[in-house]
């Protein structure tokens, strides 16, 4: 199962990936290209493409759309200033023809931070209720603690196994 994991820079994507892969927090630097790892979970093998989120490389995301069955969009829940930018990037991606069948898991990451938006606020600000004909789910997570990550994968695997 091919999963594409994207989001703005510093949302915690690489931390999520390696917490799932290794069960530990690794020291990360901004991802300029991509990381790819296979994560085995509940007898399912997920190939996760973790693509950098800095402004200058977001244009590269489209090269990963073709085989994507599930999209993991990681959001820094405490980044109130850039939530609209995140919404714009997400909606532009979901409008692409190659992404029409992909299920969407939003990880509302960094829930441990004091100003983190709750799931309902993040859902509203990303405009998710306007999505039609797409399976989506928002999971509150804290990648450094690992909380919520497997619940998100559970939802993804349930959706994808129905296909």
C-alpha positions as CSV (number, residue, x, y, z in Angstrom):
1,X,0.0,0.0,0.0
2,X,1.5,3.3,-1.1
3,X,1.1,6.2,1.3
4,X,2.2,9.8,0.6
5,X,3.0,11.9,3.6
6,X,3.2,15.6,3.2
7,X,2.5,18.8,5.0
8,X,4.2,22.2,5.6
9,X,7.8,22.3,6.8
10,X,8.3,21.6,10.5
11,X,4.9,19.8,10.9
12,X,6.6,16.7,12.2
13,X,6.4,14.4,9.1
14,X,9.8,12.8,9.5
15,X,9.3,12.4,13.2
16,X,6.0,10.6,12.5
17,X,7.7,8.3,9.9
18,X,10.5,7.2,12.1
19,X,8.3,6.8,15.2
20,X,6.2,4.4,13.2
21,X,9.2,2.7,11.6
22,X,11.6,2.4,14.6
23,X,9.4,3.2,17.6
24,X,11.8,5.9,18.6
25,X,12.3,9.7,18.1
26,X,15.1,10.5,15.8
27,X,16.9,13.8,15.4
28,X,15.7,15.3,12.2
29,X,16.8,18.1,9.9
30,X,14.6,19.7,7.3
31,X,13.9,17.1,4.5
32,X,15.1,18.5,1.2
33,X,14.1,15.5,-0.9
34,X,12.2,12.6,0.6
35,X,12.5,9.7,3.0
36,X,10.9,6.4,2.1
37,X,10.4,3.5,4.5
38,X,8.3,0.4,4.7
39,X,6.2,0.2,7.9
40,X,4.8,-3.2,8.8
41,X,1.6,-3.0,10.8
42,X,-1.2,-5.5,11.3
43,X,0.1,-7.7,8.5
44,X,0.0,-4.8,6.1
45,X,3.1,-3.4,4.5
46,X,2.8,0.4,4.1
47,X,5.4,2.1,1.9
48,X,5.5,5.6,3.2
49,X,6.9,8.4,1.1
50,X,7.8,11.3,3.4
51,X,8.3,14.4,1.2
52,X,9.8,17.7,2.4
53,X,7.5,20.6,3.0
54,X,9.5,23.7,2.5
55,X,8.0,26.3,0.2
56,X,10.6,25.8,-2.5
57,X,10.1,22.1,-2.8
58,X,6.3,21.7,-2.4
59,X,6.1,21.8,-6.2
60,X,7.8,18.4,-6.2
61,X,4.8,16.8,-4.3
62,X,3.0,16.1,-7.6
63,X,5.7,13.7,-8.7
64,X,4.5,11.3,-5.9
65,X,0.8,11.3,-6.6
66,X,0.6,8.6,-9.2
67,X,0.5,5.5,-7.0
68,X,-0.8,7.1,-3.9
69,X,-3.6,5.1,-2.2
70,X,-3.6,7.0,1.0
71,X,-2.6,10.6,1.8
72,X,-1.2,11.5,5.2
73,X,-1.3,15.2,5.7
74,X,0.6,16.3,8.8
75,X,-0.3,19.6,10.4
76,X,1.4,21.4,13.3
77,X,-1.7,22.0,15.4
78,X,0.1,24.9,17.2
79,X,0.9,26.8,14.0
80,X,-2.1,29.1,13.9
81,X,-0.3,31.5,11.5
82,X,0.1,28.9,8.7
83,X,-3.1,26.8,9.0
84,X,-4.6,28.7,6.0
85,X,-1.4,28.0,3.9
86,X,-1.8,24.3,4.9
87,X,-5.4,24.3,3.8
88,X,-4.5,25.9,0.4
89,X,-1.8,23.3,-0.2
90,X,-4.1,20.4,0.9
91,X,-7.0,21.5,-1.3
92,X,-4.7,22.1,-4.3
93,X,-3.4,18.6,-3.9
94,X,-6.8,17.0,-3.5
95,X,-8.0,18.7,-6.7
96,X,-5.4,16.8,-8.8
97,X,-6.9,14.1,-10.9
98,X,-4.3,11.5,-9.8
99,X,-5.4,12.0,-6.2
100,X,-9.1,11.5,-6.8
101,X,-9.2,8.0,-5.2
102,X,-6.8,8.6,-2.3
103,X,-8.2,8.5,1.2
104,X,-7.1,11.3,3.4
105,X,-5.7,11.0,6.9
106,X,-4.9,14.3,8.6
107,X,-2.6,14.1,11.6
108,X,-3.3,17.0,13.9
109,X,0.3,16.8,15.3
110,X,2.0,18.5,18.2
111,X,-1.1,18.2,20.5
112,X,1.3,18.4,23.5
113,X,2.0,22.1,22.8
114,X,0.0,24.6,24.8
115,X,-1.6,26.5,21.9
116,X,-2.5,23.4,19.8
117,X,-5.8,23.6,18.0
118,X,-8.3,20.9,18.9
119,X,-9.4,18.5,16.1
120,X,-12.7,20.3,15.5
121,X,-11.0,23.7,15.0
122,X,-8.4,22.2,12.7
123,X,-11.1,20.4,10.7
124,X,-13.0,23.7,10.2
125,X,-9.9,25.7,9.3
126,X,-8.7,23.1,6.8
127,X,-12.2,23.2,5.2
128,X,-12.6,19.4,5.4
129,X,-16.4,19.4,5.7
130,X,-16.5,20.8,2.2
131,X,-14.8,17.7,0.8
132,X,-17.3,15.6,-1.3
133,X,-16.8,12.0,-2.3
134,X,-13.7,11.4,-0.3
135,X,-13.0,9.4,2.8
136,X,-11.2,11.5,5.4
137,X,-10.4,11.4,9.0
138,X,-8.5,13.7,11.5
139,X,-6.4,12.1,14.2
140,X,-4.9,14.1,17.1
141,X,-1.3,13.1,17.5
142,X,1.9,13.8,19.3
143,X,4.6,12.2,17.2
144,X,7.4,12.5,19.8
145,X,5.2,10.6,22.3
146,X,3.8,8.3,19.6
147,X,0.2,9.1,20.7
148,X,-2.5,8.8,18.0
149,X,-0.2,7.5,15.3
150,X,-1.5,3.9,15.4
151,X,-5.1,5.0,15.6
152,X,-4.5,6.9,12.4
153,X,-3.0,3.9,10.7
154,X,-5.9,1.8,11.9
155,X,-8.3,4.1,10.2
156,X,-6.2,4.1,7.0
157,X,-5.9,0.3,6.9
158,X,-9.6,-0.1,7.6
159,X,-10.5,2.2,4.7
160,X,-7.9,0.7,2.3
161,X,-8.9,-2.9,3.1
162,X,-12.4,-2.2,2.0
163,X,-11.2,-1.7,-1.6
